[in-house]
Amino acid sequence: MSTAHQIDNLELIADPKLAKLLGFSLRSFARWDNDPNTGFPPPLKINGRNYRRRAEVDAWLKARALGSLKAGATKGRAANGDDAARP
């Protein structure tokens, strides 16, 4: 692993900036922090401010998108009656 790649994995994003980028509120982040089922990356506190590791946020977003796709595919099969033929 290159040094540049290691540095990229350590990139931190402040919660206010991340909230703006993702279109969520800081209150959503607080709720997700208190609910381990969300899988939202935990904050790193630096001088009383919350930061997140970019690599962890990217992985969370990817998992969330894949979960939505799988849920949509399941709903589509059920709506079409495709699940009736499966055991």
Rosetta blueprint (number, residue, H / E / L):
1 M L
2 S L
3 T H
4 A H
5 H H
6 Q H
7 I H
8 D H
9 N H
10 L L
11 E L
12 L E
13 I E
14 A E
15 D H
16 P H
17 K H
18 L H
19 A H
20 K H
21 L H
22 L H
23 G L
24 F L
25 S L
26 L H
27 R H
28 S H
29 F H
30 A H
31 R H
32 W H
33 D H
34 N L
35 D L
36 P H
37 N H
38 T H
39 G L
40 F L
41 P L
42 P L
43 P L
44 L E
45 K E
46 I E
47 N L
48 G L
49 R E
50 N E
51 Y E
52 R E
53 R E
54 R H
55 A H
56 E H
57 V H
58 D H
59 A H
60 W H
61 L H
62 K H
63 A H
64 R H
65 A H
66 L H
67 G H
68 S H
69 L H
70 K H
71 A H
72 G H
73 A H
74 T H
75 K H
76 G H
77 R H
78 A H
79 A H
80 N H
81 G L
82 D H
83 D H
84 A H
85 A H
86 R L
87 P L
